[in-house]
Amino acid sequence: MEQAALRPAGRRGDVEALARAASLSRPVTLAREHLVPTSPALAPLLPEGALRRGSLVTVRGSAATSLALAVASGPSAAGSWVGVVGLPSLGLLAAAEAGVALERLLLVASPEPSSWSTVVATLLDGVDVVLAGSPRSLRPADARRLQARARDRGAVLVVVGAADTLEADVVLTATAVAWEGLGQGSGHLQARRVAVEATGRRASARPRRADLWLPDSAGGATVVEPEADIVVLRGAS
Amino acid sequence: VTPRPGDVGAPGDDRPARLAVVRCPDWAVLAAGANPSQPVAVLHANRVLAASLAARTDGVVLGQRRRDAQRCCPSLVVLDRDLARDARAFEPVLHALQSLTPLLEVTGDGVCTFATRGPARYHGGDQALAARATALVRAALDTVAPGASAIVAAPGVGIADGRFAAGLAARAASRQGFGPVVVPPGGSAAFLAPLGVATLGLPDRPDLLALVDLLARLGLRTLAQVAALPAADVVARFGPAGRLAHRLARGLDDRSAASRLPPPDLVEQAEFEPPLVDAGPVAFTAKRLADHLHEALGGLGLACTQVVVRVETEHGERNERAWRHEAAFHAGAVAERVRWQLEGWARGPGAPTGRIVLLRLTPAEVVADTGRQLGFWGGHTQADDRALRSLARLAGLLGPDAVAVPEWRGGRDPGATVVTVPATTADLETRAVLPTPGSGPWPGRLPAPSPATVLTERTAVQVLDAAGQVVGVSGRGAVSDDPAWLVGPGGPRAVVAWAGPWPVEERWWDPPARRRRARFQLLTDTGSAVLAVIEAGSWWVEGVYD
């Protein structure tokens, strides 16, 4: 059934033969192909430095929304599409500042609770990251089917808030520590120091911690440098 | 060597090639199989793309919104654009024209182009060739859709020097409804002179629309006025787009002969042993060939704007078509066109009797790759196709307005800067990238970071000072006292840090629409920061920095 392709012969022939030999001898999939490009700020929190495809992430805590945007920003900047379900009050300007490409964003504001799992499943087919609000009364069978779908498609499902019957692979808990830049009638909010703890199942079972600027002064996420106690803020505007 | 429509005589000769354009107006309607009694319109991204005569009599015009079109014509049958269907249905027309010239170029939806030099000599001049082409197309249209002349306007054939003039001649022929329009050799500039500048944006040149608008506002209303400007000044003022518009207005081709690049000697071909029956595996191979071709051209810094696809069967039958795309082909688009060509051939009048043994792709026209094809969201990718498919499924599941996409509006409030619009009303395939945050003249905008949660409904709160009085802001923007308490649905919270007021006065010249308000950032003792707004004495929370 193999079609013999006539390609212009030349020096490229040898290179192609080598490439073919390499493709035959390498493993079927490399471990890093199972990872989605993730924002460098989140690398210290994840066992492989990036999120695995097909995993389910729960974000919670007082900075959950910003953290969910930070999770979505890595794949989105790398060309993936992001779907948002059931988060009608998501700040789109904040999303853009966090690095989410707005032209690759699909929003389903508030689906009926009964169609929640159908909508999420359809989005998992088409996009690489789905940010979803907390599901209400999700049947265990539907939850299992959704997780199987995410694994099959290699998409990441990020649930903001309680995951209900879904079993999270990674749980990110963000606790706001302090805002910088706001005075008594002066300045403006510039950056927030957030302590993030990651727990979860399997490889993520060992808890990891990191201090992040979330958002930093540009709206993105960066790791707090341990030795720098003084943060350089932008001039007051 | 494959003959090309772009062939011209001597090198350095800036005269454009003489081309014939055959144009079937509102082709999408005809391809969808409309019947004469029904008003039909084909829509894309909520805009009318093509409409039948019945719909046009009721007032449906191109570019209209769906709702407006349905208001004009309540019995309107609305269909979605389907490029594959259009291309398949075009095959009988191409088959009929093949008796005139071996290589036809499919230029667009219901539009094809061919070089006239050889055929005109054979058929006894341009006039005779054009008349013959008109007769052939009319006969072919009746096989596509019986009674085609009652459904859409008559097809037009135009012959002129240069692609742009020939295309407009074909439009003129179709409008006047009888006979072809033949512009004499060297007469393209005179033919174009009285036409309006808006015609520059017509044939698949959406990139010129902004310039057309600007030219019209500068008082340049006809192409003659544009052509009369000194070329150097046009380039200095309007850049590459101006240069292109100026060349087109003078009746020249978009690129000068000197700057035209010879196509590289790259041919991608596959021979099938055993021969293949189905179009499916051939299209699959086409994708692989197109990927190779794209990669090889990319290595040379080139992009392909015209590709010739040749298919042969074991019985020696062959089908060769040139496909053109102004904004350079990406690999997926080439594979798509191979599939359309195969399907059209298999179902059309000259269907092959044998199995397919050969598929060959030849880049016939190339341009220096200036990144134009990256306009498709930094390259149209498989991820885009997948996302659009699941979007279509969701729209079917939840209704057309359920899925939204962000659109940049600009504004002073985080909620007004980026708004959402139904995904079905946005042209997702050609949507321009949103302006980068931070651009645009919006004095009084709040600085980054923006609140991650923007409340969709106003949550009324009270902001009190230490004495328990509601904090107010005077007409001069002075705050009555320091905010000390934020009383919300969850009870009172002490304010530990705050900034403001940042007053905004919008539309003060228009009393009914006038708005005066002041924004504050408040940080409470729980560590949560909110964006609070006071307008006419009442406070609410607009966003939460969570």
Interface residues (C-beta under 8 A of the other chain):
Chain A: Q3 A4 A5 L6 R7 P8 S62 A63 A64 T65 S66 L69 G79 S80 W81 G83 P88 S89 L90 G91 L92 L93 A94 A95 A96 E97 L102 E103 R104 L105 L106 L107 V108 A109 P111 S115 T118 V119 T122 L123 D125 G126 V127 D128 A176 V177 A178 W179 L182 G183 Q184 G185 S186 G187 H188 L189 Q190 A191 R192 P215 D216 S217 A218 G219 S237
Chain B: L266 V267 E268 Q269 A270 E271 F272 E273 T285 R288 L289 H292 W377 G378 T381 A383 D384 R386 A387 L388 R389 S390 L391 R393 L394 L397 L398 A402 V403 A404 V405 P406 W408 P414 G415 T417 V418 V419 T420 A423 R431 V433 L434 P437 L446 P447 A448 P449 S450 P451 A452 T453 V454 L455 T456 V479 D482 A497 W498 A499 G500 Q521 L523 G527 S528 A529 G543 Y545 D546
